[in-house]
């Protein structure tokens, strides 16, 4: 079984992105028999999508992103086939409602068992909630691409490090990946 874990580096006014550190820590500690690939994606619409497409298909792709205004991790339910944000990406591109893929439907629902994962994570002592969409910034583009390319794809937004430590984030991500590796595929 092949698992892809993606995250992002700093962007906009966020000089520190905990998702990068969470993903690297999970990669260092991973001991499950499933093969784990960790990739830190650029916070750029086109480059992030191309990187995900270029990596190819995985059994599971869990993408991580920073939700600076949230205080609890959220599993995203839908990725919208649009790019539209009030701030430019790190390449300076200001998305204004363009489609991610002209040939694809308006939205994809996560192919991760998000309800079961939320239930199991909460039972294990992690506070996790559902969020309806990944927004329309680069996180959404990566989630959309993950669903298109991998058998099971989805997105987990993490709060800033002040609200949720890197260690707690790594523990949650390891828990979710192990749950999926053991029970999904």
Secondary structure, DSSP 8 states (H G I E B T S, - for coil): -EEEEEEE--BTTBS--HHHHHHHHHHHH--SSSEEEEEEE-S-HHHHHHHHHHH---SEEEEEEE-TT-SSEEEEEEEES-EE-SS--TT----EEE-S-TTS-SEEE-SS-HHHHHHHHHHTT--EEEEEE--SSHHHHHHHHHHHHSSEEEEEEE--TTTS-HHHHHHHHHHHHHHHHHHT-
